[in-house]
């Protein structure tokens, strides 16, 4: 892309003087800016990106989006300002088609975030042959996105959301990575409020939409499961008539989204009435899961490296996209067996010859119960390290008690971390886990100390908590200690 693309996206005019200025990278953090970057100055809760424009230019950025000259002052005389709201955009005095084009340019816009989103929508339209698959849901959307990409990669050149860049900033940044080689884009879509997924769809223009489930994640912000379902259904409502809505038939709220779809509906689940369904599910512990996959009159035995029986729904969602995209079953099954697609819950070696089940990425009641179910499938002494589950609103008390009850059935040792995690430990004791089997830690540092006193060689240690609990610190400490033992 070139700076002329940015100007055209935001103003409709395309001054050719900007055409020679290459944009190789979009940065929202000045520390990641480099040669040929466009820096987007965003206002955050902690910092205002306008104060870092100079730093971005010092690192090689050739242009920036800013909201006013006043905010972008102090950049020196060599910086040129272009008012994007004028018609046409003001020209840059003294700027000629020459090496002088490398001089930094600041494009002044009303709203930097809105400008980033508008540019992303423009860039998406430049690649009409690249079909977009949108993925949303309360639990498992990142893992589902990864597995869908692994399946489609058997035939197509894939662009996918990096990490969890699934919001109003991350999704535009993902789309701006698109180029002419990409034939499919798999984009994760998250939400904290009604209308957010609708806005993401206006940018991404999905033709296939996948909804994994509806659960109490972000209940504190959205207020009820019904409102969560309405927010997730915005993806289905946005699909064109020629598109396909891929819905989890085992989740009543997701299945009900069929009524909101003008696109064709394809369902998956454990119910034989679904278009694609599975049975004979077998948990293989750390070796993955096995099941029978059914489609029309065909039946396929499948074994995949995904951890936990709950992962069958992830596999079914990804296989459904493969079916809709008319891949062969050999391509679909090879994609499902891609080891790199195991994103969320992973097994890593830990201190004192233990095995850590790292599920510290995030936590909800459903994902916590699923992780405990995996722990139950393993043979050996089981330790559950359970932390806070956040943003559950009025369901917080009940949710932590339910998880505590299941932990009492599965674990020989339960370590409850944090103020909300304490409720899990109390519920486990109430459910019959002996007092000496339940430990409490106020902080992750306390948890690491306690674990080092109680773990034995051969233990399986599940570490699970919401992202805000930062329980990856526990995983990292035990994993580092294992590395030191080996050396």
N, C-alpha and C positions, 0 to 999 in steps of 0.2 A: 504494500500500500504506500501511497504518497500523501503529503500534506494536502494536496488538492482534493483527495477523497474526503478528508475530514471537513474541509471547508464546504464542499458540495453537500455532504450529509447534513450539515448544520444550517446552511443558508440557501441551498438550491443553486448557487452560483459556483462556477468552477474556474477561478482565475488561473490561467496556465502558468503564471509565474511561480505557483506553488508545486507544479507537477514534478520538477526535478528533486524535490526534497523528500527523500525516502524515509518512511517510518517502519522500522523493523521490530518495534517492541512498544507495548503500552505499559506504563508504570503508574501505580498509585502510591507507591512508597519510593521516595527519592533515593533510598539506599539501593534500590534495584535498577535505577536508571543507568543507561549506558549509551554508547554512541548510537545515534539515529532513533532515540526513544521519543515518544510523546508522553509527557508527564501530565496526569490529570489531578489537579489540586482539589481534593475533596475535604469537606468539613466532617470530622469525626467527633466522637464523644470526648476523646482525650486530646486530640491535636487537630489543627487546621493545616491542611496540606499547602495552603498558600505561603506559609512561612518557610516551606522547603523547596520552593521553585528554584531559588538560586543554587541550592545544593544539587538539584536534578540537572541544571544546566552545567554546573561544574563537572558533573560525571558524564557529560556528553549528550544530554537530551537536546534536541533541536527545536522543540516546540512544547508549549504547555497550554492546557485549558484552565482558565481562571475566571472568577466571577466579577472582578472589577479591577480597574487600574490601581485603585487605592490599595487593595489587598496585595497586589503584585508589585508594589513600589520597591525601590532599593535594589533593583536588578542591574543598574548600570546603564550607560548611554547606548551600548551596542544592541540592546534588546528592542525589538519592534513590536508594537501592539496593533492588533487587528480587531476592530469592533464587529462582531459577527451579527449583531442585530440591525446594522445599517443595511440599506438596500441600494446597490450591492455592498458587500463587505468593504470596508475602507482598505485602500491599497497601502502598501508598505513603502514609504518614501525612501528612495535611494536604493531599493533592493532590485538588483538586476540579475538576469540569468548568467551567473558566474559563480566562482567559489564563495562569493559573499552570501549565497543562499544557505550556507551552513550556519549563518548567524541565528541565534535563538529568536523565536517568534512566540508571542503570547496571544492566543485567541481568547477574546473577552466574550463570555457567554452569561446568560442570566443565572443558570444553574448547572454546575459542573457535572453532577450526577446525571441529570436529565440529558445533558449533551453527550455523555458517555453512552447512555442507553440509546439515544437517537442514532449515534454513529454505528453502534453495534447492529441495530435494525437495518440500517442502510447497507452495512457490510454483508449481513445475512442474505439480503436480496440479490447481491451480486453473484450468488452461487445457487441458482434455482434447481440445479441437478443434485444438490446435496440434501438428501432427505433427513429431517430432524426427528429424533425419537425423544420425547420428554418423559421423565420418570419422577414420580412423586409418591408420597406415602409417609405414614408416621414412623415406621421402623423399616430398616433394610433397604432404603432407596439407594444408598451409596454402593452397597454390595450388589444390588440388582443392576445398577448402572454399569459396574465393572464387568459383570458376567454377560450382560447384553453386548457390551463392546467386544468381549472375548469371542462370542458367537459370531457377530457380524464381521469380525476381523478375518474370518476364514474366507470371505469373498470381497469385502469392501475395504477401502482406506478410511479409517475411522478418526474422527475428532471426538474427544470425550471431555466432560468436565474434569478438570484437575482437582484432585482431593475433594473437598466439600465446598467448592466455589459455586454454590447453588442459589445465591440470593441476588438482590437487585444490583450488586456490584460484581459479584463473581461470575454470574452467567454472561453479562456483556463481555467481560474480559475473556471468557472461554470462546465465545463466538468470534471475537476479533483475532483468534488464532487460526481461523478457517482460511484455507487456500484452495486453489483450483484442483489439487490432488484429492481432496476429501470428497467422498461420495455418501457418507453417512455421518451424522453427528448425534451422539448420545449425551443428552444434557439433563442433569439432575436439577429438580426444581423444589426448593424449600419455601416455607412460608411461616410468618409469625402473625399475619393479619389477613382478613378478607381483602381480595383485590390484588394481592401481590403476585400470585401465580398467573392471574389474568394478564398483568403487566408483563411478566416474563414471557408469556406466550405471544404477546404482540411483538416482542423482540425476536424470539426464536422461531416463530411460525411452525410449530410441530405438526407433523402429519400422522405420527403414531404417538399415542399417549398410554403410559403404563401406570396403574395405581396399585401399589403393593398392599396397603391396608390402611385402616383408620384406627388410631389409638389415642391415649391420653397425652402423648408428647405435646408440649406447649399448651396444655390445657389452661394453665394460668393466664396465658395471653389471649387465647381464643374463646375461653369461657365454657364450652360444652363440646361433647363429641359430635353433636349435630353440626355445630359451627365449623369444627375441624373438617368434617366430611364436606360441607359446602365449600370450604376453601380449597380442598384437594380436587373437588369436582370441576373447578375452573379450568383445569387442564383438559378434561373431557369435553366440556362445553366449547372450548376454543378450537377443537379439531374440525377440519373441513369435511364435507360430505364424502369426499374420496378417501378420507383417512380411516384409521382403525383405532378403536379404544380397546385396550387390553386390560381386563378387570379380573381381580381376585374373586372367584365365585364363592369362596369360603368365608368371606367377610361381607356380612349383610349390607353394611353401609356402602361398601365399594360396589357390590353387585347392583345396588339401587341406582348407581350413577348411570346405568344403562338408559334410564329414562331421560337423562340430560344430553345424550349423545345423538348428534345427527350423522355421525360416522358409523361404520360397521363395528359391531362389538364382537370381540373374541375373548372367551373366558378360560381361566385356568384354575385348578384347585385339586382337592382330593375327592370331590363329588363327581361320580361318573357322568352326571349331566353336563359337566363343563366340556368345552371344546377340546381341551387338552388336560388330562388328569393323570394322577399317579396313585399307585397302591403298593402294597408289599414293601413298605418303607423300613429300612434296617439301618440303625445307627452303628457305624463301624469305629466309633471312638475317634482317635486321631487319624485314622485312615479314611475318614469321610463318611459318606452315606451311599446306600444302594436303594434302588426302587425300580418299579415297573412303570414305564411311561406309555400312556395310551393316547392314540389319536385316530379317530374314526375306527376303522377295522384293524389298524396296526397296533402292535405292542412291541416295546423295546426294553430290554434290561439295561439299566444305566447305573454306573458307579462313578461318583464324582468326588473330588477332594474337599468339598465344602464341609465345614465342621458343624455338627448338630442337626438333628432331624428337622428342625424348623427351616433349614436351608433348602428343603425340597421346594418350598414356594419360590425361593429365589431362582432355583433352577428352572421351575415351570414358567416363571415370567420371562426369563431369558430365552427358553426354548420357544415360547409363544411368539416372541419377536422373530425368531428364526423361521418359524412356520409362515407367519404373515409375510415375511420378506422372501419366501419361496426358496430357502436354502435346503439342501439335501440333508437327510438325517445323519449322514456321516459327518458333514460340516457342523451340524448342531451339536452332536455328541462330543466331537473334538473340542469345540468351543467350551462346552460345559466342563470339560476335564482340564481346562487351562489352569495351571497352578497359580499363575499370577493374579487370577481373579479373586482369590481369597483375600478380602480386604480387611474385614472387620475383626473377627475373632481368630487369632493366630496362636499357635503353640511355639514357645521359645524356651530354650534351656535356662534353668535358674540355679541359684546358689545351692550348694550341697546336693547336687545331682537331682534336683527337682525339675518338674515341667510346669511352666507358667502358661496358663490360658489367658492371653492378653486380650481382654474385651473392654479396655479402658477408653475406647473411642467415644462412647456415649452410653446412656442408660435410660430405659423406660421400663415400666412393669413387664411388658411383653418380652422385650429383649433380655431382661434379667431372668425371667422364668425360662426362656429358651437356653440361655447360657447354663443355668443350673441343670436343665435337662441333659445337656451335653455332659456336664460333670457326672451326672448319674450314670451315664453309659460307660464310664471308665472304670477299670479295675485297679484298685489301689486306695491308699488313704487320700481323702479329698478335703481340701481347705478352700473355703469360700471367703474371699475378701470383698465385702460389699460396701459401697459408699453411697453418698447422697444421690437420689434421683430428683432432679430439679424441674421446675416449671409444671408441677402437677396440680396446682390450684387446690380446690376443695377435696380432691381425691388423694392428696398427699398421704394422709394418715393411713387410709385403707390400703393404698398401693404398697407402702413399705411393710405393712403387716402381712399382706399376701406373699410378698417376696420372702419375708422372714419365715413364714410357715413352710414354704417350699424348701428353703435352705436347711431347715431342721430335718427334713426328710432325706436330704442328699449328703450333707457335709458332716464329716467327723469333727472338724474345727470350723467355727465361724468367727471371722474378725470383722466387726462392724466399725466403719470409719466415718467420722463426721457427726454433726448434730442430727441430721435426718437418718444417716446410716444407723445411728443408735437405735432407732425405732425398729429396724430390721432385726438387730440383736435381741431386743426385748421381746419381739414377736416370736423369734425362734425359741427362746427360753419358754415362753408361754405355750408353745406347740410341743414341748417335751425335750428339747435339746438341753443336756445337762449344763448346770451353771459353769462347771470347769471346762466345758467345751466352747464357751462363748467368751470372746474377748472384745474389748472396746478401745478404740483409739480416737483421740480428738483430732489428730493431724496425720498426714501421710508419713512424716518422720517418726511419729510414735508407732505407726503401723509397721514400718520397716523393722524397728527394734523388737517389737513383739514377735513378728514372723521369724526373725533369726533365732528366737528362743524356742519356737515350737515346731519348726519344720524338720522333717526327717528325709533322708535319701529316699527317692522314689515317690514322694508326694506329688499330687496334682494340685496346683494352686490357681484357682480362678480369681482374676482381678477385674471387678466390674463397678463402674460408677459413671455419673454424668460427666461431660467434658469439663464443666466448671469445677469439678472435684480434683482434676489433675492427677488422677491415679496412675497415669503412665509413669509418674515419679517412682512409685513402688516397683513397677515392672522393671524400669531402668536400673534401679539399685540392685535388685536381685540378679538381673542379667549381667550387669557389670561384675558383680562378685563372682559369678560363674566363669567369666572370662579370666579373671585374676586367678582363680583356682586352677584353670587349665594351663596357665603360664607360670 
